[in-house]
Amino acid sequence: MLTCTWASDPVEISKATVEREARGAYTAGLTPNEVCPYPIHSACGLYWLAHYNLAMPLPTRSSKDPGTQSHRHITLHGSGHLGLSIESVNP
């Protein structure tokens, strides 16, 4: 169980629920900014983001073009502002 603050009150949320929500969001093609139901710097929000990232397949290299990869990169911003940055990386 994870303890998070929800509307100023602590609530307990099962890890399985948070994991299921994160995997479902990634599978549906949604971004954390669009769909994370928890304050991102809370225990639930960080756990949700970790499982969203774990839902991403590992990048693979094509046998035809070993330099081509494409994946989403998630960055958690600190230092005074709350937010996430998602960028596509195509080296």
C-alpha positions in Angstrom: 0.0 0.0 0.0 1.1 3.5 -0.8 0.1 6.5 1.4 -0.7 9.7 -0.5 -2.3 12.9 0.3 -5.5 13.4 -1.6 -7.6 16.6 -1.0 -5.4 17.3 2.1 -6.2 13.9 3.6 -3.9 10.9 3.6 -5.3 7.9 1.7 -4.0 4.4 1.1 -3.8 3.2 -2.5 -2.7 -0.3 -3.4 0.4 -0.6 -5.5 -1.4 -3.0 -7.9 -4.0 -0.2 -8.7 -1.3 2.3 -9.4 0.7 -0.1 -11.6 -2.5 -1.0 -13.5 -3.4 2.6 -14.1 0.2 3.5 -15.3 0.4 0.5 -17.7 -3.1 1.3 -19.1 -2.1 4.9 -19.7 1.0 3.9 -21.6 -0.9 1.3 -23.6 -3.6 3.8 -24.5 -0.9 6.2 -25.8 -1.5 8.9 -23.2 1.2 11.0 -21.6 1.7 11.4 -17.8 0.7 15.1 -18.1 -2.6 14.0 -19.6 -3.6 11.3 -17.2 -1.5 10.8 -14.0 -4.2 11.0 -11.3 -1.8 11.7 -8.5 0.3 14.7 -7.5 3.5 13.9 -9.4 5.9 14.5 -6.4 3.9 12.2 -4.1 4.7 8.6 -3.4 1.8 7.5 -5.6 2.8 9.9 -8.4 6.4 8.8 -8.5 5.4 5.1 -8.3 2.9 5.7 -11.1 5.6 7.4 -13.3 8.1 4.6 -12.6 5.5 1.9 -13.8 4.6 4.1 -16.8 8.3 4.1 -17.8 8.5 0.3 -17.2 5.6 -0.3 -19.6 7.8 1.1 -22.4 9.5 -1.5 -24.5 13.3 -1.4 -24.6 14.6 0.3 -27.7 15.8 -2.1 -30.4 18.0 -1.5 -33.3 17.0 -2.5 -36.8 19.3 -4.9 -38.6 19.0 -2.7 -41.7 19.8 0.6 -40.0 21.6 0.1 -36.7 21.6 3.8 -35.9 17.8 4.2 -35.9 15.9 4.3 -32.6 12.8 6.0 -31.5 11.5 6.2 -28.0 9.9 8.6 -25.5 12.0 10.1 -22.8 10.4 11.2 -19.5 12.0 13.8 -17.4 10.9 14.9 -13.9 11.6 18.6 -13.3 12.5 19.8 -9.9 14.0 23.1 -8.7 10.9 25.2 -8.1 8.3 24.0 -10.6 6.2 20.9 -10.9 5.9 19.3 -14.3 7.0 16.7 -16.7 8.7 16.9 -20.0 8.2 14.3 -22.7 10.3 14.4 -25.8 10.7 12.0 -28.7 14.3 11.0 -29.3 15.3 10.0 -32.7 19.1 9.7 -32.9 
